[in-house]
Amino acid sequence: MSAALLQVQNVSRCFGALRAVDGVSFEMGGDEIVGLIGPNGAGKTTLFEVISGFLAPDQGRIVFDGQDITGQPSHLLARRGIGRTFQIVQPFPELTVLQNVIAGVVGPNRAVADPAGEARAVLQRVKLDHRCDVLAGRLSLPEKKRLEVARALATRPRLLLLDEVMAGLTPTEINEMMAILRDLRRDGIALLIVEHVMRAIMSLSDRLVVMANGRKIAEGTPAQIANDPVVIEAYLGRRHHGAA
Amino acid sequence: MMRPATIILFAVVCVAIPWLPPYGQHVVILVALYGALALAWNILGGMTGQMSLGHALYVGAGAYVSTVLFLKFGISPWLGLLAAVAAGGALGALLGFTVFRRRLSGVYFALVTLAIAEMALHVVSNWSFLGAANGLSIPSTPGVAAFQFSSKAAFCYVALGTVVIVSLVIWAIERSRLGYVFLTIRENESSAAALGIDVVQGKVIASAISGALAAMIGPIYANYVLFIDPESVFGVTLSIDALLFSFVGGLHAPLGPLLGAAVLVPLTEWLRGELTGHLAGLHLIIYGILLIGVMRLAPEGLAGLLSRLTGRRST
């Protein structure tokens, strides 16, 4: 993994006295699916916000494709090839599904011959092309999740940050989403996934990074993580205290 | 479905103008100028979602730029018109850059624009070079070179020309990347940024285009009335009218603001004429009640109501 696509180096971010992300480091290659897991409040979403430029880190560096991108605004990172979805879906409700995705195609401000055609192709990849002319606000939640992925995909990212795109989906819908994500990796897009659906993240991820209380507590293959006593304690120990 | 009907209606108005009585022509001019202003306002307000309460700033700046260039420096009002548009664009960009970089939006943006327009009103009212509160009179020298026309009908076409120019700009924006920049900023700024859209830059561009087009109305109004004073071109009523016509006509319909002006301007004129003799101010009360009714029954505006009705009829 000499040619890491993304390097997160000792990144911290505080909100007042709360150290939401506390000295986290990890790397991922351009052909990897990495899962970011941890109990609620571990700092996963905050780390996402920092990597995608929505929050600046208080400390540490983020290197993407060999270049230091620490503190760069989100729209420039999107143009560099970092796409993201939002934990709480944020479609453009009064635009149609197709318009939502065209916005993703033209967003990074590069020459595109046929934005609508490209947007339709992206919608086909996430199996939402039959809903092109529907207003995005009218979609069901599973459809909105797929639109969220499609829109990020339309920017032609090299790294896609997916924040709980399976939350609220039925088992069948989760299987569909997993198939979509596997296709994306096959097309050469690296995926960094925050997810609480363990079945999905365990089977999708090449490696897992585990966070608790803002810190990275473990890193390894899904099999290693599943048997790691520190991880088990972070999850189960927390539940024990919660019940007390 | 709307488009051909709109063009036919526009053509009918153009053909009918010479046969209209002078007062009718006057109303057409008012509708066109207010309509163009509301359309210009809507580029920032309706498309980009940033509600300005200070668009009188641009109308006033435009009117004063061309009038002062003509009166004090003898520069042709045609060049003055270009200077006015440039000044409006520069002001819009400057105001947008100052405000949006600080992430002011919503009510705060509205209040800042209101305050800046009011400040401009008071500065001009106390600036003797600009005629202060007395305003500036343009001597009547009919002729195309002086941007004055011997007939009201000719002015009708000039005023309708501004509507066409603003509409064409909107049409071009809607078909370009810029249209997506504006709409996505209105819909969700975070999502727009995540797609590579520079939100602050997009708002500044919207403010500049909106300001430039609104400033175009100023010189045309000035050369029609041949007199400007701070209250008539910088006054807050102008800012409110621009917003109100857009709301009533429909913020999200391309020509909604024009429709709003086409309904409300003649209505205001008629109510004022009918009622002023009896009860001063009553026309404003009726106007208010009508507005509440429209907002209540058609919150998406008259354009939305119209397309709902025509949609129902066709099925």
Chai-1 contact restraints between the chains, C-beta under 6 A:
chainA,res_idxA,chainB,res_idxB,connection_type,confidence,min_distance_angstrom,max_distance_angstrom,comment,restraint_id
A,S74,B,A193,contact,1.0,0.0,6.0,A-B,restraint_1
A,S74,B,A194,contact,1.0,0.0,6.0,A-B,restraint_2
A,H75,B,A193,contact,1.0,0.0,6.0,A-B,restraint_3
A,H75,B,G196,contact,1.0,0.0,6.0,A-B,restraint_4
A,H75,B,I197,contact,1.0,0.0,6.0,A-B,restraint_5
A,H75,B,D198,contact,1.0,0.0,6.0,A-B,restraint_6
A,A78,B,A194,contact,1.0,0.0,6.0,A-B,restraint_7
A,A78,B,L195,contact,1.0,0.0,6.0,A-B,restraint_8
A,A78,B,G196,contact,1.0,0.0,6.0,A-B,restraint_9
A,R79,B,G196,contact,1.0,0.0,6.0,A-B,restraint_10
A,R84,B,A194,contact,1.0,0.0,6.0,A-B,restraint_11
A,Q90,B,N188,contact,1.0,0.0,6.0,A-B,restraint_12
A,Q90,B,S191,contact,1.0,0.0,6.0,A-B,restraint_13
A,F92,B,T184,contact,1.0,0.0,6.0,A-B,restraint_14
A,F92,B,E187,contact,1.0,0.0,6.0,A-B,restraint_15
A,F92,B,N188,contact,1.0,0.0,6.0,A-B,restraint_16
A,A103,B,Y180,contact,1.0,0.0,6.0,A-B,restraint_17
A,A103,B,T184,contact,1.0,0.0,6.0,A-B,restraint_18
A,A103,B,L195,contact,1.0,0.0,6.0,A-B,restraint_19
A,G104,B,L195,contact,1.0,0.0,6.0,A-B,restraint_20
A,V106,B,R177,contact,1.0,0.0,6.0,A-B,restraint_21
A,V106,B,Y180,contact,1.0,0.0,6.0,A-B,restraint_22
A,G107,B,L195,contact,1.0,0.0,6.0,A-B,restraint_23
A,G107,B,G196,contact,1.0,0.0,6.0,A-B,restraint_24
A,G107,B,I197,contact,1.0,0.0,6.0,A-B,restraint_25
A,P108,B,G196,contact,1.0,0.0,6.0,A-B,restraint_26
A,T155,B,L195,contact,1.0,0.0,6.0,A-B,restraint_27
A,T155,B,G196,contact,1.0,0.0,6.0,A-B,restraint_28
